[in-house]
């Protein structure tokens, strides 16, 4: 993995561990402890994530590595990691490489040889290509931490839609039914990971809109909408008989930069009427 992403990868993915194991791996498990270990005899680097878990097959060490580039030596690295995990913790390793690269996976996931019954090796681990995960398979689930990976998912659709796909991902993050700080954290991680497949100018353009929306959600005007019982805006609109209040709110939202379409949905005022408020 390139140094740019390797430095921050563990922090980016630390909150995703449970969702990754539940969604990607389909594991029925109970997480006991995180095993922080350094592979000193390999690359002198920290592992991405290792967890001691109880499964229906007993205690295992779930070892998850993240890779943004193809590495022809990955099977050798993973085999050495598995040996060190078994030596240090006396646990069988369940190993996964989560590939988040731009190109197709070109890495092997096994090593084997056979020189007779007493000289054999048959080693395999699992590779998950995030680019093969469909956007629609994740959006709509409650695996909200995985939304940070949306810009890297659905490789064919992403290539076909380009910037529009990234906008779709940002909209999905904005609509997550979580508090504003958690959504900001997910969006921040998605923005960083977008740099693997998108150009900087596209990322800045698309994510500037979600930043603006988060500011609005944190504003006193937005809080006033919630407190007055009209917080559901898009779904319910503003109660009848409160047009003056609607106009007042519309003016404040215009000052804070919200677009006319969203203001119309929140206040139930006509777009033409809102446009007049600009002047």
C-alpha positions, 0 to 999 in steps of 0.5 A, a space after each residue: 500500500 502506498 505510504 499516503 494511505 498506509 499512514 492513515 489506513 488503520 484510523 480510517 478503518 478502525 470504526 468499520 471493523 464490526 461492519 466489515 466482519 458482519 457484512 463482508 465476511 458473514 461471520 457469526 462472532 463475538 469480538 473479545 479483544 483487539 490484538 495489537 501486534 507488530 510484525 517485527 520480522 517481516 516489514 516492521 509495520 503494524 498490522 491493519 486489524 487483528 481481533 480475537 473473536 469467538 465463533 462457532 468453530 472456537 476462538 480465532 484471530 480475524 486478521 484484516 489487511 487493506 491494500 490499495 495497490 496490487 502486490 505480487 508478494 502479498 501471499 508471502 506477506 500474509 503467510 508470514 503474518 499468519 505464522 506470527 499470529 499463531 506463534 504469538 497468540 496460539 490462535 488460528 488466523 482468519 485472514 482477509 485482504 480488503 482491496 480498495 485499489 483503482 485497478 482490477 485485482 491481480 494478486 494471488 490469494 494462495 501459496 502451494 507446493 507438493 514434494 511428497 506427503 512430508 513436504 507440502 503447503 496448501 495456504 489460502 486467504 480471502 481477497 475482497 475487492 470493494 470495487 465488486 460490491 454493488 452500491 445498491 447492496 450497501 445503501 439502505 442497510 444499517 452498515 453505515 460505517 461502510 458508506 465511507 467505502 461507497 466511492 470505491 464500490 461498484 467499479 463498472 457503475 463508477 466508471 460509467 457515471 464518473 462524477 455523478 456516481 460520487 455525487 450519489 455517494 455523498 447524497 447517501 451519506 447525507 441521508 444517513 439517520 445518524 447524528 451530525 458528528 457521525 455523518 461528518 466522520 463518515 463523509 471525511 473518510 469517504 473524501 480521503 478514500 475517494 482520492 484513490 479513484 477520483 481527481 482532486 478537483 472532482 472530490 473538492 467540488 462534490 464534497 463542498 456541497 456536503 460540507 455546506 449541508 452539514 453547516 446548515 444542519 448545525 445552524 440555529 435555523 435548522 435547530 429551530 426547525 427541529 424544535 418547532 416540530 417541523 424538522 422532517 421538512 422534506 417528508 412533512 413540510 411546514 404546517 398550514 397557517 404558518 406562511 409568515 414563519 415559512 417565509 422567515 425560515 426561507 430567508 435565513 436558509 437562503 442567507 446560509 446558502 441552501 439551494 432553492 429546491 431544498 428550501 421549497 421542500 422544507 417550507 412548502 413555498 413555491 419556488 417562484 415565491 422563494 426567488 422573489 425573496 432573493 431580491 
